[in-house]
Amino acid sequence: MDSLALQELPKKFAPPKMEKYKGATDPEDHVSQYKQAMTCVTVLMGLKEVFMSKGFGNTLEGPALKGYTALTNQYRTWFEDLRT
């Protein structure tokens, strides 16, 4: 397990409020919306990638969430790879 997977988010962290992605629309659009929404979230120095990757699953539901949780931890920790 890599070091990002072991990082814990602060208890007060709340992912941005946005419509959950179910897999029926453009996934790149959802990722872009998520990235934009996360620019408004205060992130501790050096932990941006942790927040981005760990918070993303909270924006998914249905088949999209099922597919995301099936990914290995190594793959999930690199947020940029989620678009492929």
PAVEX-781212 format. One line per field, with one value per atom (N, C-alpha, C, O): residue number from 1; residue in one letter; atom name; x negated, y negated, z. Coordinates in pm, 1 decimal. Example, Ala and Ser with C-alpha at 12.3 -4.5 7.8 and 13.67 -1.06 7.14 Angstrom:
num = c(1, 1, 1, 1, 2, 2, 2, 2)
residu = c(a, a, a, a, s, s, s, s)
atome = c(N, CA, C, O, N, CA, C, O)
u = c(-1319.0, -1230.0, -1320.0, -1423.6, -1285.0, -1367.0, -1290.0, -1340.9)
v = c(569.0, 450.0, 330.0, 331.9, 225.0, 106.0, -3.0, -113.8)
w = c(780.0, 780.0, 780.0, 846.5, 708.0, 714.0, 787.0, 803.9)
//
This chain:
num = c(1, 1, 1, 1, 2, 2, 2, 2, 3, 3, 3, 3, 4, 4, 4, 4, 5, 5, 5, 5, 6, 6, 6, 6, 7, 7, 7, 7, 8, 8, 8, 8, 9, 9, 9, 9, 10, 10, 10, 10, 11, 11, 11, 11, 12, 12, 12, 12, 13, 13, 13, 13, 14, 14, 14, 14, 15, 15, 15, 15, 16, 16, 16, 16, 17, 17, 17, 17, 18, 18, 18, 18, 19, 19, 19, 19, 20, 20, 20, 20, 21, 21, 21, 21, 22, 22, 22, 22, 23, 23, 23, 23, 24, 24, 24, 24, 25, 25, 25, 25, 26, 26, 26, 26, 27, 27, 27, 27, 28, 28, 28, 28, 29, 29, 29, 29, 30, 30, 30, 30, 31, 31, 31, 31, 32, 32, 32, 32, 33, 33, 33, 33, 34, 34, 34, 34, 35, 35, 35, 35, 36, 36, 36, 36, 37, 37, 37, 37, 38, 38, 38, 38, 39, 39, 39, 39, 40, 40, 40, 40, 41, 41, 41, 41, 42, 42, 42, 42, 43, 43, 43, 43, 44, 44, 44, 44, 45, 45, 45, 45, 46, 46, 46, 46, 47, 47, 47, 47, 48, 48, 48, 48, 49, 49, 49, 49, 50, 50, 50, 50, 51, 51, 51, 51, 52, 52, 52, 52, 53, 53, 53, 53, 54, 54, 54, 54, 55, 55, 55, 55, 56, 56, 56, 56, 57, 57, 57, 57, 58, 58, 58, 58, 59, 59, 59, 59, 60, 60, 60, 60, 61, 61, 61, 61, 62, 62, 62, 62, 63, 63, 63, 63, 64, 64, 64, 64, 65, 65, 65, 65, 66, 66, 66, 66, 67, 67, 67, 67, 68, 68, 68, 68, 69, 69, 69, 69, 70, 70, 70, 70, 71, 71, 71, 71, 72, 72, 72, 72, 73, 73, 73, 73, 74, 74, 74, 74, 75, 75, 75, 75, 76, 76, 76, 76, 77, 77, 77, 77, 78, 78, 78, 78, 79, 79, 79, 79, 80, 80, 80, 80, 81, 81, 81, 81, 82, 82, 82, 82, 83, 83, 83, 83, 84, 84, 84, 84)
residu = c(m, m, m, m, d, d, d, d, s, s, s, s, l, l, l, l, a, a, a, a, l, l, l, l, q, q, q, q, e, e, e, e, l, l, l, l, p, p, p, p, k, k, k, k, k, k, k, k, f, f, f, f, a, a, a, a, p, p, p, p, p, p, p, p, k, k, k, k, m, m, m, m, e, e, e, e, k, k, k, k, y, y, y, y, k, k, k, k, g, g, g, g, a, a, a, a, t, t, t, t, d, d, d, d, p, p, p, p, e, e, e, e, d, d, d, d, h, h, h, h, v, v, v, v, s, s, s, s, q, q, q, q, y, y, y, y, k, k, k, k, q, q, q, q, a, a, a, a, m, m, m, m, t, t, t, t, c, c, c, c, v, v, v, v, t, t, t, t, v, v, v, v, l, l, l, l, m, m, m, m, g, g, g, g, l, l, l, l, k, k, k, k, e, e, e, e, v, v, v, v, f, f, f, f, m, m, m, m, s, s, s, s, k, k, k, k, g, g, g, g, f, f, f, f, g, g, g, g, n, n, n, n, t, t, t, t, l, l, l, l, e, e, e, e, g, g, g, g, p, p, p, p, a, a, a, a, l, l, l, l, k, k, k, k, g, g, g, g, y, y, y, y, t, t, t, t, a, a, a, a, l, l, l, l, t, t, t, t, n, n, n, n, q, q, q, q, y, y, y, y, r, r, r, r, t, t, t, t, w, w, w, w, f, f, f, f, e, e, e, e, d, d, d, d, l, l, l, l, r, r, r, r, t, t, t, t)
atome = c(N, CA, C, O, N, CA, C, O, N, CA, C, O, N, CA, C, O, N, CA, C, O, N, CA, C, O, N, CA, C, O, N, CA, C, O, N, CA, C, O, N, CA, C, O, N, CA, C, O, N, CA, C, O, N, CA, C, O, N, CA, C, O, N, CA, C, O, N, CA, C, O, N, CA, C, O, N, CA, C, O, N, CA, C, O, N, CA, C, O, N, CA, C, O, N, CA, C, O, N, CA, C, O, N, CA, C, O, N, CA, C, O, N, CA, C, O, N, CA, C, O, N, CA, C, O, N, CA, C, O, N, CA, C, O, N, CA, C, O, N, CA, C, O, N, CA, C, O, N, CA, C, O, N, CA, C, O, N, CA, C, O, N, CA, C, O, N, CA, C, O, N, CA, C, O, N, CA, C, O, N, CA, C, O, N, CA, C, O, N, CA, C, O, N, CA, C, O, N, CA, C, O, N, CA, C, O, N, CA, C, O, N, CA, C, O, N, CA, C, O, N, CA, C, O, N, CA, C, O, N, CA, C, O, N, CA, C, O, N, CA, C, O, N, CA, C, O, N, CA, C, O, N, CA, C, O, N, CA, C, O, N, CA, C, O, N, CA, C, O, N, CA, C, O, N, CA, C, O, N, CA, C, O, N, CA, C, O, N, CA, C, O, N, CA, C, O, N, CA, C, O, N, CA, C, O, N, CA, C, O, N, CA, C, O, N, CA, C, O, N, CA, C, O, N, CA, C, O, N, CA, C, O, N, CA, C, O, N, CA, C, O, N, CA, C, O, N, CA, C, O, N, CA, C, O, N, CA, C, O, N, CA, C, O, N, CA, C, O, N, CA, C, O, N, CA, C, O)
u = c(-85.3, 0.0, -89.5, -186.9, -55.9, -144.2, -109.9, -7.7, -197.3, -184.7, -58.1, -5.1, -8.2, 114.7, 234.4, 321.9, 239.0, 350.4, 353.0, 459.3, 238.8, 230.5, 261.8, 284.3, 263.4, 291.9, 438.4, 526.8, 463.0, 599.1, 636.9, 555.7, 760.2, 810.4, 856.8, 899.2, 849.2, 900.5, 1048.7, 1122.2, 1092.1, 1231.8, 1330.0, 1443.9, 1287.2, 1375.6, 1381.5, 1456.4, 1304.1, 1304.3, 1439.2, 1493.3, 1492.3, 1616.6, 1591.6, 1549.2, 1617.2, 1598.6, 1694.4, 1796.4, 1662.6, 1750.2, 1889.9, 1906.5, 1988.8, 2126.5, 2142.6, 2128.6, 2171.9, 2193.7, 2277.4, 2286.8, 2337.3, 2419.8, 2332.1, 2222.8, 2381.1, 2304.3, 2305.9, 2406.7, 2191.2, 2176.1, 2219.3, 2173.4, 2308.7, 2362.4, 2310.1, 2337.5, 2235.5, 2179.5, 2251.7, 2211.6, 2357.4, 2436.7, 2395.5, 2438.7, 2313.5, 2271.8, 2120.8, 2054.9, 2067.0, 1924.5, 1838.7, 1847.6, 1755.8, 1673.6, 1569.4, 1537.2, 1516.2, 1416.7, 1479.8, 1414.5, 1605.8, 1676.2, 1690.1, 1671.0, 1723.1, 1737.5, 1603.5, 1598.5, 1496.0, 1363.5, 1328.4, 1276.4, 1356.3, 1327.9, 1408.3, 1355.3, 1535.4, 1618.4, 1564.5, 1562.9, 1520.4, 1465.2, 1337.9, 1321.2, 1249.5, 1125.1, 1155.8, 1095.3, 1250.1, 1286.2, 1343.9, 1307.0, 1433.1, 1492.8, 1387.2, 1396.2, 1287.8, 1183.1, 1091.0, 1019.1, 1090.9, 1008.7, 1061.4, 989.3, 1187.4, 1248.5, 1233.8, 1276.5, 1174.1, 1156.4, 1017.4, 917.6, 1011.6, 882.6, 811.6, 865.1, 690.2, 613.3, 480.8, 415.1, 442.2, 314.0, 199.4, 206.3, 95.1, -20.4, -74.9, -97.9, -94.8, -153.6, -55.7, -96.0, 71.7, 169.2, 276.1, 378.6, 252.9, 353.1, 389.5, 507.8, 291.3, 318.5, 399.1, 485.5, 371.0, 445.6, 592.3, 681.3, 617.7, 754.8, 825.1, 940.2, 756.7, 816.7, 855.3, 966.6, 765.7, 793.1, 891.3, 978.6, 877.8, 965.8, 1105.5, 1201.8, 1119.0, 1249.9, 1331.3, 1453.7, 1265.1, 1333.1, 1441.6, 1548.3, 1416.5, 1515.1, 1647.6, 1751.2, 1646.2, 1770.1, 1857.1, 1971.0, 1805.5, 1883.2, 1942.4, 1998.1, 1930.4, 1977.9, 2088.9, 2100.4, 2170.5, 2269.4, 2303.2, 2267.1, 2371.9, 2413.8, 2296.1, 2196.3, 2306.3, 2201.0, 2065.8, 1961.2, 2068.2, 1942.1, 1868.1, 1746.6, 1940.9, 1879.7, 1830.4, 1721.5, 1908.9, 1869.3, 1739.6, 1650.4, 1729.6, 1607.8, 1488.7, 1377.8, 1511.6, 1404.0, 1350.4, 1229.1, 1439.1, 1393.8, 1324.9, 1251.5, 1348.2, 1281.5, 1136.6, 1057.1, 1102.6, 965.5, 870.9, 910.7, 747.9, 650.1, 616.8, 633.2, 570.8, 530.3, 421.6, 422.8, 328.5, 219.2, 274.5, 231.4, 367.5, 423.2, 507.0, 499.5, 586.0, 672.7, 595.3, 645.1, 476.9, 405.8, 353.2, 320.7, 343.6, 296.5, 418.5, 468.5, 465.8, 590.4, 594.0, 697.8, 484.9, 483.9, 519.2, 575.5, 487.9, 517.2, 665.6, 707.3, 745.2, 886.6, 960.4, 1069.9, 902.8, 969.2, 952.2, 1021.0, 863.5, 840.9, 924.2, 916.8)
v = c(117.7, 0.0, -123.5, -130.2, -221.2, -337.4, -440.9, -430.8, -541.2, -637.6, -722.8, -762.8, -751.8, -830.4, -755.4, -815.3, -626.8, -546.3, -545.1, -527.1, -563.8, -561.6, -697.1, -704.6, -803.3, -937.2, -947.2, -895.3, -1013.4, -1036.1, -1181.3, -1272.2, -1201.1, -1336.8, -1390.5, -1313.3, -1522.5, -1580.1, -1547.4, -1539.8, -1528.3, -1492.8, -1597.6, -1564.8, -1721.6, -1829.1, -1842.2, -1925.1, -1762.1, -1771.6, -1730.0, -1625.7, -1811.2, -1778.1, -1797.3, -1904.9, -1694.7, -1710.9, -1817.4, -1845.3, -1876.4, -1981.2, -1927.1, -1811.2, -2012.8, -1975.9, -1982.8, -2089.1, -1869.0, -1864.1, -1741.9, -1648.4, -1743.0, -1630.1, -1505.2, -1510.0, -1395.1, -1270.9, -1215.1, -1221.2, -1160.3, -1101.5, -955.9, -880.0, -916.3, -780.2, -697.8, -578.1, -760.7, -688.0, -710.5, -654.7, -790.9, -809.6, -931.2, -945.4, -1017.6, -1137.9, -1135.6, -1036.7, -1241.9, -1251.7, -1248.6, -1340.0, -1144.6, -1136.1, -1247.2, -1292.3, -1292.0, -1399.1, -1529.6, -1608.0, -1552.3, -1670.0, -1663.8, -1764.4, -1546.7, -1532.6, -1557.6, -1626.3, -1502.0, -1522.8, -1671.3, -1724.8, -1738.1, -1881.8, -1961.0, -2052.0, -1927.0, -1994.3, -1970.0, -2061.0, -1847.1, -1814.0, -1894.7, -1952.3, -1897.9, -1974.7, -2121.1, -2181.7, -2177.4, -2317.3, -2337.8, -2433.2, -2250.6, -2262.4, -2250.2, -2317.6, -2165.2, -2145.7, -2265.7, -2277.1, -2355.8, -2476.2, -2566.1, -2652.6, -2546.2, -2627.5, -2565.0, -2623.5, -2447.1, -2376.0, -2407.9, -2396.3, -2447.5, -2474.1, -2341.6, -2251.9, -2331.2, -2207.0, -2235.5, -2335.4, -2148.8, -2163.5, -2152.4, -2074.9, -2229.7, -2231.4, -2089.7, -2017.5, -2051.6, -1922.2, -1806.2, -1692.9, -1831.2, -1722.2, -1733.0, -1665.2, -1816.9, -1837.0, -1705.4, -1677.5, -1624.7, -1500.0, -1403.6, -1331.6, -1402.3, -1317.1, -1359.4, -1275.2, -1489.2, -1539.7, -1510.0, -1466.3, -1533.6, -1512.7, -1366.9, -1337.9, -1275.9, -1134.8, -1074.0, -996.2, -1108.5, -1048.4, -1108.8, -1040.2, -1233.4, -1296.0, -1260.8, -1273.9, -1216.3, -1192.3, -1085.6, -1101.4, -979.2, -871.6, -917.9, -857.8, -1024.8, -1078.9, -1148.9, -1184.9, -1168.9, -1235.9, -1134.7, -1173.2, -1006.6, -900.6, -820.3, -816.2, -756.6, -661.5, -562.0, -581.3, -457.3, -355.8, -286.2, -256.9, -259.0, -187.4, -258.8, -194.0, -392.4, -467.3, -442.5, -422.9, -443.3, -417.8, -273.7, -247.9, -181.8, -41.0, -19.4, 52.4, -81.2, -70.3, -134.9, -81.6, -249.5, -321.6, -240.4, -231.5, -181.5, -105.4, 24.3, 83.0, 69.3, 190.2, 163.7, 256.9, 36.2, 3.2, 35.0, 30.1, 67.0, 91.9, -39.0, -145.8, -33.1, -153.3, -228.8, -351.8, -158.7, -225.1, -310.4, -424.2, -257.0, -331.4, -448.4, -556.5, -430.7, -536.8, -655.3, -767.7, -634.4, -744.4, -845.9, -957.7, -813.4, -908.7, -967.6, -912.5, -1079.5, -1139.2, -1161.9, -1140.5, -1204.0, -1231.3, -1108.0, -1121.1, -989.2, -867.3, -832.0, -743.8, -896.4, -863.8, -897.5, -846.4, -980.9, -1018.1, -912.9, -918.8, -818.0, -718.0, -595.0, -501.0)
w = c(0.0, 0.0, 0.0, 74.9, -84.5, -90.9, 14.7, 82.7, 27.5, 136.8, 128.0, 231.6, 8.0, -2.7, 52.7, 115.3, 30.4, 79.7, 232.0, 291.5, 295.6, 441.0, 505.2, 626.0, 425.4, 478.1, 520.1, 452.1, 631.1, 676.1, 651.2, 668.9, 610.4, 593.1, 727.7, 813.7, 747.1, 871.7, 889.1, 790.6, 1010.7, 1039.8, 987.5, 954.5, 980.1, 935.5, 783.2, 731.5, 711.4, 565.4, 509.5, 546.3, 421.4, 351.5, 202.8, 160.6, 123.0, -21.0, -73.3, -10.4, -186.7, -239.1, -269.5, -307.7, -251.8, -283.9, -435.3, -495.7, -495.0, -638.7, -672.0, -592.4, -788.7, -829.5, -841.7, -898.1, -788.7, -794.1, -935.6, -1006.0, -975.3, -1108.3, -1103.3, -1018.0, -1195.8, -1197.7, -1314.8, -1323.4, -1404.3, -1517.4, -1648.4, -1750.5, -1648.8, -1769.8, -1853.1, -1967.5, -1797.3, -1869.2, -1890.1, -1858.0, -1942.7, -1975.3, -1847.7, -1765.8, -1829.9, -1708.1, -1699.4, -1589.5, -1812.4, -1810.0, -1759.9, -1690.9, -1794.5, -1746.0, -1594.2, -1526.0, -1541.3, -1396.2, -1326.0, -1223.9, -1380.4, -1320.3, -1323.6, -1225.6, -1435.0, -1445.0, -1342.3, -1278.7, -1326.1, -1226.5, -1085.6, -1002.7, -1058.9, -927.8, -901.1, -793.7, -999.3, -982.7, -953.6, -865.2, -1028.6, -1007.4, -868.1, -799.6, -825.6, -692.3, -582.9, -480.3, -603.9, -502.8, -490.5, -391.3, -588.5, -575.2, -464.6, -414.8, -425.8, -320.0, -182.0, -82.5, -175.3, -49.0, 6.1, -65.0, 131.4, 194.6, 219.4, 284.5, 166.3, 174.9, 244.3, 214.9, 335.3, 404.0, 304.2, 208.8, 326.7, 238.7, 219.4, 316.4, 95.9, 64.6, 62.1, 35.6, 88.8, 92.1, -17.3, -10.5, -116.9, -221.6, -290.1, -309.6, -326.7, -396.5, -309.3, -359.4, -180.2, -87.5, -85.7, -97.9, -70.7, -69.0, -200.9, -201.5, -312.5, -444.0, -464.5, -508.5, -433.5, -460.9, -360.8, -399.3, -234.1, -133.0, -134.1, -99.6, -172.3, -175.7, -299.1, -298.2, -405.2, -532.0, -523.0, -582.2, -451.3, -439.8, -384.0, -412.5, -304.2, -247.4, -350.9, -321.2, -471.7, -576.3, -674.7, -777.4, -643.6, -733.1, -667.4, -544.9, -750.5, -699.1, -809.7, -925.8, -772.1, -868.0, -935.1, -869.3, -1066.1, -1137.5, -1133.7, -1131.2, -1133.3, -1129.0, -998.0, -998.0, -886.4, -756.3, -747.8, -696.5, -797.2, -795.2, -874.0, -828.7, -990.5, -1070.3, -1002.4, -1006.1, -940.4, -871.0, -753.8, -735.1, -675.0, -559.1, -599.5, -520.0, -723.1, -770.9, -812.1, -824.1, -833.7, -871.2, -755.6, -639.3, -787.1, -680.9, -611.1, -670.2, -487.7, -414.5, -487.8, -489.5, -548.1, -618.2, -731.6, -750.8, -804.8, -918.0, -869.9, -928.3, -766.1, -717.0, -661.8, -666.8, -610.2, -546.3, -645.8, -605.9, -768.6, -869.3, -937.9, -1035.9, -886.0, -930.9, -1080.9, -1143.5, -1139.2, -1281.9, -1363.7, -1472.4, -1314.8, -1389.3, -1387.8, -1462.8, -1306.5, -1298.6, -1428.1, -1452.0, -1509.8, -1634.5, -1743.0, -1844.8, -1724.1, -1828.3, -1807.2, -1886.4)
//
